[in-house]
């Protein structure tokens, strides 16, 4: 009697890992025509943080802007949380709590959930490195029922998250209407995510739930003060801006998760929490940042407030005697292509830090440093959350992108959103034994 033939195993892979990799939805990709080097991590030393770093790297290489990237990160981290929390239930689920009757590898469940969401969110790309990263992780777990069930849990939870977010408004067409008068030319570059006010939030009830009051009146002394301040310190060749301020301004031109999530990873790692608590904190951070961007773009496109480069070059038309026109003024770099108010960097930073403050129970920590692709050679350092938020806010003034009142409102708005997410999402539940 002849034994049935089996396909040859990929070198180094177990039969169970090979079987999963052949059937899993890993044929989609993240990058088209680009070989990407993912961060090398020891398998499951911290599966949640590992996949956060991998995802941030992938989304940056894909050049996906913050609103869309944070949506993906929120989906990924919620899938990882629901998968982990299904295995070790201590909190209310975001969407799914599976009933599990046998041993499960929660590390496998979380890793498969993360990879499934990432790959499904980039259907046109090719990511062999991502496939290999998951394969390496799975290979370090012995074959058996726990591994097999972990794969099932991860896939099931991720599928439910993806289905839930399929028609959330993020893919809606851009219907922004430029403001002009008949026959008069206006610049025609496409604006950034003009459809984002219509995206369904993850935790907020609606996009305008935290919409702030209108910008300051152009006739006010506060407008004149902030106009004149940014006119001086935000100019590309400013003599009023210090070298350190210039470095910070260039550092925070970066818009990606690589200048936000390293702080979160370092602070969460220092707490030495278990996988369930890690997955919850990362999910809360990602949701707070994703919802803060929905809220801030709702406000931006609602108020449609002019950027400094527009205001300063029209300083003789704002009906304020304390402002003057500078026809040659420009900021330190190209102005972002969306309305000014409020400051989106400030909203993101404070939303994240509100979650971290709740998780850490403090705002201070041992010194943490980060680098930025937009300021080569620079390394910024912080020892508390407030100084981190303040630097982000100040840097947007020094870069010539945001007025001071806009950064203040952005900080307040983000902090309230972060607190709201912590209060209302993924709450602890009583133990079944009580």
Order of alpha helices (4+ residues) and beta strands (2+ residues): alpha-alpha-alpha-alpha-alpha-alpha-alpha-alpha-alpha-alpha-alpha-alpha-beta-beta-alpha-alpha
